[in-house]
Amino acid sequence: MELFLDEKLSYLEMFKVIGECCEAHKDNFVLSPSLDDIVDSDSWARRYVAEVVDKKAPLAV
Amino acid sequence: MKLPILYTMSWPERVRTSEQAFPKLDLIKMGDLTFKEPDRKKYPSLDLAYAAGRAGGTMTCVLSAANEKVSIYLDYAVDQLYSYCGPNCTPSCPYCFA
């Protein structure tokens, strides 16, 4: 039951995490990116999300 | 998404497909089209996506990557309900999250 509730909480939080990620990206934002810029931004975003989610719910995601 | 993906993979060429695989849009067959205002509270990512689109540059890339990464966690949350290790499992567990 708790897992299910956690999942519900996580579901709503996920949208916030994506929003936070975009907000955090503003510091590194590139208007006309090279392919490298795009690849770097992609990796950065995935790392950011992984770190944020692990901090919020390290055991029961 | 199959057809858009096919376009991106074959571009600039096109791949011949069958009517069974990808039927042509037939508006007469469809009959009615209904349009509704999207529920922006239910789908908060919609506004986020438009904002990212307006920002342009690398913002859409970040949105897409974050979205993909998040969906892995959502899948993981569902898998956890059926996982071998239970709540102490992590996304890198070789037994449960293959």
N, CA and C atoms of all chains as a GROMACS GRO file, in nm:
protein
  477
    1MET      N    1   0.084  -0.121   0.000
    1MET     CA    2   0.000   0.000   0.000
    1MET      C    3   0.087   0.125   0.000
    2GLU      N    4   0.189   0.124   0.087
    2GLU     CA    5   0.279   0.240   0.093
    2GLU      C    6   0.350   0.261  -0.040
    3LEU      N    7   0.394   0.150  -0.098
    3LEU     CA    8   0.462   0.159  -0.227
    3LEU      C    9   0.374   0.224  -0.331
    4PHE      N   10   0.246   0.186  -0.328
    4PHE     CA   11   0.152   0.241  -0.424
    4PHE      C   12   0.136   0.391  -0.402
    5LEU      N   13   0.125   0.432  -0.273
    5LEU     CA   14   0.112   0.574  -0.242
    5LEU      C   15   0.238   0.649  -0.281
    6ASP      N   16   0.353   0.585  -0.253
    6ASP     CA   17   0.480   0.647  -0.292
    6ASP      C   18   0.483   0.669  -0.442
    7GLU      N   19   0.433   0.568  -0.512
    7GLU     CA   20   0.433   0.578  -0.659
    7GLU      C   21   0.348   0.697  -0.701
    8LYS      N   22   0.232   0.714  -0.637
    8LYS     CA   23   0.143   0.826  -0.670
    8LYS      C   24   0.215   0.958  -0.644
    9LEU      N   25   0.281   0.968  -0.529
    9LEU     CA   26   0.355   1.090  -0.497
    9LEU      C   27   0.464   1.114  -0.600
   10SER      N   28   0.538   1.009  -0.629
   10SER     CA   29   0.646   1.021  -0.726
   10SER      C   30   0.592   1.065  -0.860
   11TYR      N   31   0.476   1.016  -0.897
   11TYR     CA   32   0.420   1.048  -1.028
   11TYR      C   33   0.401   1.198  -1.042
   12LEU      N   34   0.344   1.262  -0.939
   12LEU     CA   35   0.325   1.406  -0.944
   12LEU      C   36   0.458   1.480  -0.934
   13GLU      N   37   0.548   1.427  -0.852
   13GLU     CA   38   0.678   1.490  -0.834
   13GLU      C   39   0.760   1.488  -0.961
   14MET      N   40   0.739   1.388  -1.042
   14MET     CA   41   0.818   1.375  -1.164
   14MET      C   42   0.804   1.497  -1.252
   15PHE      N   43   0.683   1.552  -1.262
   15PHE     CA   44   0.666   1.673  -1.342
   15PHE      C   45   0.748   1.786  -1.284
   16LYS      N   46   0.748   1.795  -1.149
   16LYS     CA   47   0.826   1.902  -1.084
   16LYS      C   48   0.973   1.886  -1.113
   17VAL      N   49   1.019   1.760  -1.111
   17VAL     CA   50   1.162   1.735  -1.135
   17VAL      C   51   1.203   1.781  -1.274
   18ILE      N   52   1.118   1.750  -1.372
   18ILE     CA   53   1.148   1.793  -1.510
   18ILE      C   54   1.154   1.945  -1.516
   19GLY      N   55   1.058   2.010  -1.451
   19GLY     CA   56   1.055   2.156  -1.447
   19GLY      C   57   1.178   2.214  -1.380
   20GLU      N   58   1.217   2.153  -1.267
   20GLU     CA   59   1.338   2.197  -1.196
   20GLU      C   60   1.460   2.183  -1.284
   21CYS      N   61   1.464   2.073  -1.357
   21CYS     CA   62   1.577   2.046  -1.446
   21CYS      C   63   1.590   2.154  -1.552
   22CYS      N   64   1.477   2.191  -1.612
   22CYS     CA   65   1.478   2.297  -1.714
   22CYS      C   66   1.519   2.430  -1.653
   23GLU      N   67   1.468   2.457  -1.534
   23GLU     CA   68   1.502   2.580  -1.463
   23GLU      C   69   1.652   2.585  -1.435
   24ALA      N   70   1.706   2.476  -1.386
   24ALA     CA   71   1.850   2.468  -1.356
   24ALA      C   72   1.934   2.483  -1.482
   25HIS      N   73   1.878   2.439  -1.596
   25HIS     CA   74   1.952   2.446  -1.722
   25HIS      C   75   1.975   2.588  -1.770
   26LYS      N   76   1.895   2.683  -1.719
   26LYS     CA   77   1.906   2.822  -1.767
   26LYS      C   78   2.048   2.875  -1.758
   27ASP      N   79   2.124   2.828  -1.658
   27ASP     CA   80   2.263   2.875  -1.644
   27ASP      C   81   2.352   2.829  -1.759
   28ASN      N   82   2.319   2.711  -1.814
   28ASN     CA   83   2.404   2.656  -1.920
   28ASN      C   84   2.336   2.661  -2.057
   29PHE      N   85   2.228   2.735  -2.065
   29PHE     CA   86   2.147   2.736  -2.186
   29PHE      C   87   2.226   2.789  -2.307
   30VAL      N   88   2.212   2.720  -2.420
   30VAL     CA   89   2.276   2.764  -2.545
   30VAL      C   90   2.168   2.783  -2.650
   31LEU      N   91   2.162   2.902  -2.711
   31LEU     CA   92   2.055   2.932  -2.805
   31LEU      C   93   2.077   2.865  -2.941
   32SER      N   94   2.203   2.860  -2.987
   32SER     CA   95   2.234   2.794  -3.114
   32SER      C   96   2.336   2.684  -3.088
   33PRO      N   97   2.287   2.570  -3.042
   33PRO     CA   98   2.381   2.465  -2.997
   33PRO      C   99   2.449   2.389  -3.110
   34SER      N  100   2.572   2.348  -3.083
   34SER     CA  101   2.639   2.254  -3.172
   34SER      C  102   2.591   2.115  -3.133
   35LEU      N  103   2.629   2.015  -3.210
   35LEU     CA  104   2.590   1.878  -3.176
   35LEU      C  105   2.648   1.840  -3.040
   36ASP      N  106   2.770   1.881  -3.013
   36ASP     CA  107   2.833   1.857  -2.882
   36ASP      C  108   2.752   1.920  -2.770
   37ASP      N  109   2.705   2.043  -2.792
   37ASP     CA  110   2.622   2.112  -2.691
   37ASP      C  111   2.498   2.029  -2.660
   38ILE      N  112   2.437   1.975  -2.766
   38ILE     CA  113   2.315   1.897  -2.749
   38ILE      C  114   2.345   1.769  -2.671
   39VAL      N  115   2.449   1.700  -2.710
   39VAL     CA  116   2.486   1.575  -2.642
   39VAL      C  117   2.519   1.603  -2.495
   40ASP      N  118   2.593   1.712  -2.471
   40ASP     CA  119   2.628   1.749  -2.333
   40ASP      C  120   2.504   1.783  -2.251
   41SER      N  121   2.414   1.861  -2.309
   41SER     CA  122   2.291   1.899  -2.238
   41SER      C  123   2.208   1.776  -2.204
   42ASP      N  124   2.200   1.683  -2.298
   42ASP     CA  125   2.125   1.560  -2.276
   42ASP      C  126   2.182   1.482  -2.158
   43SER      N  127   2.315   1.461  -2.158
   43SER     CA  128   2.379   1.387  -2.047
   43SER      C  129   2.360   1.460  -1.916
   44TRP      N  130   2.377   1.592  -1.919
   44TRP     CA  131   2.363   1.672  -1.798
   44TRP      C  132   2.224   1.655  -1.738
   45ALA      N  133   2.122   1.664  -1.824
   45ALA     CA  134   1.984   1.654  -1.777
   45ALA      C  135   1.957   1.519  -1.713
   46ARG      N  136   2.005   1.413  -1.775
   46ARG     CA  137   1.983   1.278  -1.720
   46ARG      C  138   2.053   1.263  -1.585
   47ARG      N  139   2.173   1.318  -1.573
   47ARG     CA  140   2.246   1.311  -1.445
   47ARG      C  141   2.171   1.391  -1.339
   48TYR      N  142   2.127   1.510  -1.378
   48TYR     CA  143   2.054   1.597  -1.285
   48TYR      C  144   1.931   1.526  -1.229
   49VAL      N  145   1.852   1.468  -1.318
   49VAL     CA  146   1.729   1.398  -1.276
   49VAL      C  147   1.763   1.282  -1.183
   50ALA      N  148   1.866   1.205  -1.220
   50ALA     CA  149   1.907   1.090  -1.138
   50ALA      C  150   1.944   1.136  -0.997
   51GLU      N  151   2.020   1.245  -0.987
   51GLU     CA  152   2.063   1.295  -0.856
   51GLU      C  153   1.944   1.344  -0.775
   52VAL      N  154   1.857   1.421  -0.838
   52VAL     CA  155   1.742   1.478  -0.767
   52VAL      C  156   1.649   1.368  -0.717
   53VAL      N  157   1.622   1.270  -0.802
   53VAL     CA  158   1.530   1.163  -0.763
   53VAL      C  159   1.590   1.079  -0.652
   54ASP      N  160   1.720   1.052  -0.661
   54ASP     CA  161   1.785   0.972  -0.556
   54ASP      C  162   1.782   1.046  -0.422
   55LYS      N  163   1.793   1.177  -0.425
   55LYS     CA  164   1.789   1.256  -0.300
   55LYS      C  165   1.650   1.251  -0.239
   56LYS      N  166   1.547   1.264  -0.325
   56LYS     CA  167   1.410   1.272  -0.273
   56LYS      C  168   1.363   1.137  -0.219
   57ALA      N  169   1.394   1.030  -0.290
   57ALA     CA  170   1.342   0.898  -0.249
   57ALA      C  171   1.447   0.791  -0.274
   58PRO      N  172   1.547   0.782  -0.189
   58PRO     CA  173   1.658   0.691  -0.213
   58PRO      C  174   1.618   0.542  -0.212
   59LEU      N  175   1.517   0.506  -0.136
   59LEU     CA  176   1.482   0.364  -0.126
   59LEU      C  177   1.359   0.329  -0.208
   60ALA      N  178   1.246   0.389  -0.176
   60ALA     CA  179   1.122   0.353  -0.244
   60ALA      C  180   1.084   0.460  -0.340
   61VAL      N  181   1.124   0.447  -0.464
   61VAL     CA  182   1.096   0.550  -0.566
   61VAL      C  183   0.948   0.549  -0.601
   62MET      N  184   0.387   0.692  -3.292
   62MET     CA  185   0.520   0.749  -3.316
   62MET      C  186   0.597   0.672  -3.422
   63LYS      N  187   0.540   0.559  -3.466
   63LYS     CA  188   0.615   0.473  -3.559
   63LYS      C  189   0.645   0.546  -3.689
   64LEU      N  190   0.545   0.616  -3.740
   64LEU     CA  191   0.564   0.683  -3.868
   64LEU      C  192   0.665   0.798  -3.858
   65PRO      N  193   0.656   0.884  -3.755
   65PRO     CA  194   0.760   0.987  -3.742
   65PRO      C  195   0.900   0.929  -3.729
   66ILE      N  196   0.910   0.821  -3.652
   66ILE     CA  197   1.042   0.758  -3.635
   66ILE      C  198   1.092   0.703  -3.768
   67LEU      N  199   1.003   0.644  -3.844
   67LEU     CA  200   1.040   0.592  -3.976
   67LEU      C  201   1.090   0.704  -4.067
   68TYR      N  202   1.023   0.816  -4.061
   68TYR     CA  203   1.066   0.932  -4.141
   68TYR      C  204   1.207   0.975  -4.103
   69THR      N  205   1.234   0.981  -3.972
   69THR     CA  206   1.366   1.029  -3.930
   69THR      C  207   1.476   0.929  -3.968
   70MET      N  208   1.443   0.802  -3.963
   70MET     CA  209   1.545   0.701  -3.995
   70MET      C  210   1.571   0.694  -4.144
   71SER      N  211   1.471   0.717  -4.225
   71SER     CA  212   1.488   0.701  -4.369
   71SER      C  213   1.529   0.830  -4.440
   72TRP      N  214   1.510   0.942  -4.371
   72TRP     CA  215   1.537   1.074  -4.433
   72TRP      C  216   1.679   1.081  -4.488
   73PRO      N  217   1.707   1.138  -4.609
   73PRO     CA  218   1.610   1.206  -4.694
   73PRO      C  219   1.529   1.113  -4.786
   74GLU      N  220   1.552   0.983  -4.778
   74GLU     CA  221   1.472   0.890  -4.858
   74GLU      C  222   1.339   0.865  -4.787
   75ARG      N  223   1.249   0.793  -4.856
   75ARG     CA  224   1.124   0.750  -4.794
   75ARG      C  225   1.116   0.599  -4.806
   76VAL      N  226   1.045   0.535  -4.713
   76VAL     CA  227   1.028   0.390  -4.715
   76VAL      C  228   0.885   0.360  -4.759
   77ARG      N  229   0.872   0.273  -4.858
   77ARG     CA  230   0.738   0.235  -4.904
   77ARG      C  231   0.671   0.149  -4.798
   78THR      N  232   0.550   0.185  -4.756
   78THR     CA  233   0.478   0.108  -4.654
   78THR      C  234   0.342   0.067  -4.707
   79SER      N  235   0.279  -0.030  -4.640
   79SER     CA  236   0.150  -0.080  -4.685
   79SER      C  237   0.035  -0.004  -4.620
   80GLU      N  238  -0.082  -0.017  -4.680
   80GLU     CA  239  -0.203   0.044  -4.627
   80GLU      C  240  -0.240  -0.020  -4.491
   81GLN      N  241  -0.200  -0.147  -4.474
   81GLN     CA  242  -0.228  -0.214  -4.347
   81GLN      C  243  -0.141  -0.158  -4.236
   82ALA      N  244  -0.014  -0.135  -4.268
   82ALA     CA  245   0.081  -0.086  -4.167
   82ALA      C  246   0.048   0.058  -4.128
   83PHE      N  247   0.029   0.140  -4.230
   83PHE     CA  248   0.000   0.282  -4.204
   83PHE      C  249  -0.116   0.328  -4.293
   84PRO      N  250  -0.239   0.306  -4.250
   84PRO     CA  251  -0.353   0.345  -4.333
   84PRO      C  252  -0.360   0.495  -4.355
   85LYS      N  253  -0.402   0.533  -4.477
   85LYS     CA  254  -0.412   0.675  -4.510
   85LYS      C  255  -0.525   0.738  -4.427
   86LEU      N  256  -0.503   0.862  -4.390
   86LEU     CA  257  -0.606   0.934  -4.315
   86LEU      C  258  -0.729   0.953  -4.402
   87ASP      N  259  -0.843   0.905  -4.354
   87ASP     CA  260  -0.970   0.919  -4.428
   87ASP      C  261  -1.068   0.993  -4.339
   88LEU      N  262  -1.081   1.123  -4.362
   88LEU     CA  263  -1.166   1.206  -4.276
   88LEU      C  264  -1.312   1.169  -4.289
   89ILE      N  265  -1.351   1.123  -4.408
   89ILE     CA  266  -1.492   1.086  -4.428
   89ILE      C  267  -1.525   0.964  -4.343
   90LYS      N  268  -1.429   0.868  -4.341
   90LYS     CA  269  -1.447   0.749  -4.259
   90LYS      C  270  -1.454   0.786  -4.110
   91MET      N  271  -1.370   0.881  -4.071
   91MET     CA  272  -1.366   0.924  -3.932
   91MET      C  273  -1.496   0.990  -3.891
   92GLY      N  274  -1.555   1.062  -3.984
   92GLY     CA  275  -1.684   1.127  -3.958
   92GLY      C  276  -1.671   1.258  -3.884
   93ASP      N  277  -1.656   1.248  -3.752
   93ASP     CA  278  -1.651   1.368  -3.670
   93ASP      C  279  -1.512   1.392  -3.613
   94LEU      N  280  -1.478   1.517  -3.602
   94LEU     CA  281  -1.357   1.555  -3.529
   94LEU      C  282  -1.401   1.640  -3.412
   95THR      N  283  -1.355   1.605  -3.294
   95THR     CA  284  -1.389   1.689  -3.179
   95THR      C  285  -1.261   1.754  -3.125
   96PHE      N  286  -1.275   1.874  -3.082
   96PHE     CA  287  -1.161   1.947  -3.026
   96PHE      C  288  -1.196   1.994  -2.885
   97LYS      N  289  -1.100   1.979  -2.796
   97LYS     CA  290  -1.124   2.023  -2.658
   97LYS      C  291  -1.004   2.102  -2.609
   98GLU      N  292  -1.032   2.192  -2.517
   98GLU     CA  293  -0.924   2.262  -2.450
   98GLU      C  294  -0.848   2.160  -2.364
   99PRO      N  295  -0.715   2.153  -2.376
   99PRO     CA  296  -0.643   2.056  -2.293
   99PRO      C  297  -0.648   2.093  -2.144
  100ASP      N  298  -0.654   1.991  -2.061
  100ASP     CA  299  -0.657   2.013  -1.916
  100ASP      C  300  -0.515   2.041  -1.868
  101ARG      N  301  -0.481   2.168  -1.851
  101ARG     CA  302  -0.344   2.205  -1.818
  101ARG      C  303  -0.305   2.171  -1.675
  102LYS      N  304  -0.408   2.151  -1.587
  102LYS     CA  305  -0.378   2.110  -1.449
  102LYS      C  306  -0.342   1.962  -1.448
  103LYS      N  307  -0.417   1.886  -1.526
  103LYS     CA  308  -0.394   1.741  -1.532
  103LYS      C  309  -0.262   1.711  -1.604
  104TYR      N  310  -0.229   1.791  -1.701
  104TYR     CA  311  -0.108   1.771  -1.781
  104TYR      C  312  -0.016   1.891  -1.771
  105PRO      N  313   0.050   1.906  -1.656
  105PRO     CA  314   0.135   2.024  -1.636
  105PRO      C  315   0.254   2.032  -1.731
  106SER      N  316   0.292   1.919  -1.786
  106SER     CA  317   0.405   1.921  -1.878
  106SER      C  318   0.375   1.995  -2.007
  107LEU      N  319   0.247   2.012  -2.038
  107LEU     CA  320   0.209   2.079  -2.162
  107LEU      C  321   0.262   2.222  -2.164
  108ASP      N  322   0.235   2.297  -2.057
  108ASP     CA  323   0.284   2.435  -2.047
  108ASP      C  324   0.437   2.438  -2.047
  109LEU      N  325   0.495   2.340  -1.977
  109LEU     CA  326   0.641   2.331  -1.972
  109LEU      C  327   0.700   2.311  -2.111
  110ALA      N  328   0.635   2.223  -2.187
  110ALA     CA  329   0.683   2.194  -2.323
  110ALA      C  330   0.674   2.318  -2.412
  111TYR      N  331   0.564   2.392  -2.402
  111TYR     CA  332   0.550   2.514  -2.482
  111TYR      C  333   0.655   2.616  -2.443
  112ALA      N  334   0.680   2.628  -2.311
  112ALA     CA  335   0.782   2.723  -2.263
  112ALA      C  336   0.920   2.684  -2.316
  113ALA      N  337   0.949   2.554  -2.314
  113ALA     CA  338   1.079   2.507  -2.365
  113ALA      C  339   1.090   2.535  -2.514
  114GLY      N  340   0.979   2.515  -2.586
  114GLY     CA  341   0.978   2.542  -2.730
  114GLY      C  342   1.006   2.688  -2.760
  115ARG      N  343   0.945   2.777  -2.678
  115ARG     CA  344   0.968   2.921  -2.697
  115ARG      C  345   1.112   2.957  -2.665
  116ALA      N  346   1.169   2.894  -2.562
  116ALA     CA  347   1.309   2.921  -2.528
  116ALA      C  348   1.402   2.874  -2.639
  117GLY      N  349   1.370   2.758  -2.694
  117GLY     CA  350   1.449   2.703  -2.805
  117GLY      C  351   1.584   2.654  -2.759
  118GLY      N  352   1.681   2.655  -2.850
  118GLY     CA  353   1.818   2.614  -2.819
  118GLY      C  354   1.824   2.477  -2.755
  119THR      N  355   1.899   2.467  -2.647
  119THR     CA  356   1.917   2.339  -2.579
  119THR      C  357   1.805   2.307  -2.481
  120MET      N  358   1.710   2.399  -2.463
  120MET     CA  359   1.605   2.377  -2.361
  120MET      C  360   1.517   2.258  -2.397
  121THR      N  361   1.483   2.244  -2.524
  121THR     CA  362   1.399   2.132  -2.564
  121THR      C  363   1.472   1.999  -2.548
  122CYS      N  364   1.604   2.003  -2.570
  122CYS     CA  365   1.687   1.883  -2.552
  122CYS      C  366   1.684   1.840  -2.405
  123VAL      N  367   1.701   1.938  -2.317
  123VAL     CA  368   1.700   1.911  -2.172
  123VAL      C  369   1.565   1.857  -2.128
  124LEU      N  370   1.458   1.917  -2.177
  124LEU     CA  371   1.323   1.871  -2.143
  124LEU      C  372   1.304   1.726  -2.185
  125SER      N  373   1.344   1.695  -2.308
  125SER     CA  374   1.327   1.561  -2.361
  125SER      C  375   1.410   1.459  -2.282
  126ALA      N  376   1.535   1.494  -2.252
  126ALA     CA  377   1.623   1.403  -2.178
  126ALA      C  378   1.571   1.380  -2.037
  127ALA      N  379   1.531   1.490  -1.969
  127ALA     CA  380   1.478   1.479  -1.833
  127ALA      C  381   1.352   1.393  -1.834
  128ASN      N  382   1.268   1.414  -1.934
  128ASN     CA  383   1.145   1.338  -1.948
  128ASN      C  384   1.172   1.189  -1.965
  129GLU      N  385   1.270   1.156  -2.048
  129GLU     CA  386   1.306   1.015  -2.069
  129GLU      C  387   1.360   0.954  -1.941
  130LYS      N  388   1.446   1.027  -1.873
  130LYS     CA  389   1.508   0.976  -1.751
  130LYS      C  390   1.401   0.951  -1.646
  131VAL      N  391   1.306   1.042  -1.636
  131VAL     CA  392   1.198   1.032  -1.539
  131VAL      C  393   1.110   0.912  -1.569
  132SER      N  394   1.087   0.883  -1.695
  132SER     CA  395   0.999   0.771  -1.730
  132SER      C  396   1.064   0.639  -1.693
  133ILE      N  397   1.197   0.635  -1.692
  133ILE     CA  398   1.268   0.515  -1.644
  133ILE      C  399   1.233   0.492  -1.498
  134TYR      N  400   1.229   0.603  -1.420
  134TYR     CA  401   1.196   0.591  -1.278
  134TYR      C  402   1.051   0.550  -1.257
  135LEU      N  403   0.962   0.598  -1.343
  135LEU     CA  404   0.822   0.559  -1.333
  135LEU      C  405   0.806   0.410  -1.360
  136ASP      N  406   0.873   0.362  -1.465
  136ASP     CA  407   0.870   0.219  -1.496
  136ASP      C  408   0.926   0.141  -1.378
  137TYR      N  409   1.031   0.196  -1.319
  137TYR     CA  410   1.096   0.130  -1.205
  137TYR      C  411   0.999   0.122  -1.089
  138ALA      N  412   0.922   0.228  -1.063
  138ALA     CA  413   0.827   0.228  -0.952
  138ALA      C  414   0.724   0.119  -0.971
  139VAL      N  415   0.679   0.099  -1.093
  139VAL     CA  416   0.583  -0.007  -1.121
  139VAL      C  417   0.650  -0.143  -1.105
  140ASP      N  418   0.772  -0.157  -1.157
  140ASP     CA  419   0.846  -0.284  -1.144
  140ASP      C  420   0.866  -0.321  -0.999
  141GLN      N  421   0.887  -0.218  -0.915
  141GLN     CA  422   0.913  -0.243  -0.773
  141GLN      C  423   0.800  -0.318  -0.705
  142LEU      N  424   0.678  -0.294  -0.751
  142LEU     CA  425   0.564  -0.363  -0.691
  142LEU      C  426   0.577  -0.514  -0.711
  143TYR      N  427   0.644  -0.554  -0.817
  143TYR     CA  428   0.657  -0.695  -0.848
  143TYR      C  429   0.799  -0.747  -0.831
  144SER      N  430   0.885  -0.662  -0.773
  144SER     CA  431   1.027  -0.698  -0.775
  144SER      C  432   1.060  -0.800  -0.667
  145TYR      N  433   1.168  -0.866  -0.690
  145TYR     CA  434   1.219  -0.970  -0.601
  145TYR      C  435   1.265  -0.909  -0.469
  146CYS      N  436   1.338  -0.796  -0.477
  146CYS     CA  437   1.400  -0.737  -0.360
  146CYS      C  438   1.306  -0.645  -0.283
  147GLY      N  439   1.198  -0.600  -0.344
  147GLY     CA  440   1.104  -0.511  -0.275
  147GLY      C  441   1.156  -0.370  -0.264
  148PRO      N  442   1.119  -0.298  -0.155
  148PRO     CA  443   1.150  -0.154  -0.146
  148PRO      C  444   1.298  -0.123  -0.131
  149ASN      N  445   1.380  -0.223  -0.100
  149ASN     CA  446   1.523  -0.195  -0.087
  149ASN      C  447   1.597  -0.206  -0.219
  150CYS      N  448   1.522  -0.230  -0.324
  150CYS     CA  449   1.583  -0.243  -0.456
  150CYS      C  450   1.624  -0.107  -0.510
  151THR      N  451   1.716  -0.106  -0.604
  151THR     CA  452   1.755   0.018  -0.672
  151THR      C  453   1.745  -0.005  -0.822
  152PRO      N  454   1.741   0.103  -0.901
  152PRO     CA  455   1.730   0.086  -1.046
  152PRO      C  456   1.845   0.008  -1.108
  153SER      N  457   1.958  -0.007  -1.037
  153SER     CA  458   2.070  -0.082  -1.094
  153SER      C  459   2.072  -0.227  -1.048
  154CYS      N  460   1.964  -0.273  -0.979
  154CYS     CA  461   1.958  -0.412  -0.931
  154CYS      C  462   1.951  -0.507  -1.049
  155PRO      N  463   2.047  -0.600  -1.057
  155PRO     CA  464   2.048  -0.691  -1.173
  155PRO      C  465   1.937  -0.794  -1.171
  156TYR      N  466   1.878  -0.820  -1.052
  156TYR     CA  467   1.775  -0.924  -1.043
  156TYR      C  468   1.640  -0.874  -1.089
  157CYS      N  469   1.610  -0.748  -1.053
  157CYS     CA  470   1.473  -0.698  -1.071
  157CYS      C  471   1.456  -0.604  -1.190
  158PHE      N  472   1.556  -0.522  -1.212
  158PHE     CA  473   1.539  -0.414  -1.308
  158PHE      C  474   1.626  -0.442  -1.429
  159ALA      N  475   1.596  -0.549  -1.498
  159ALA     CA  476   1.677  -0.590  -1.613
  159ALA      C  477   1.638  -0.511  -1.737
   0.00000   0.00000   0.00000
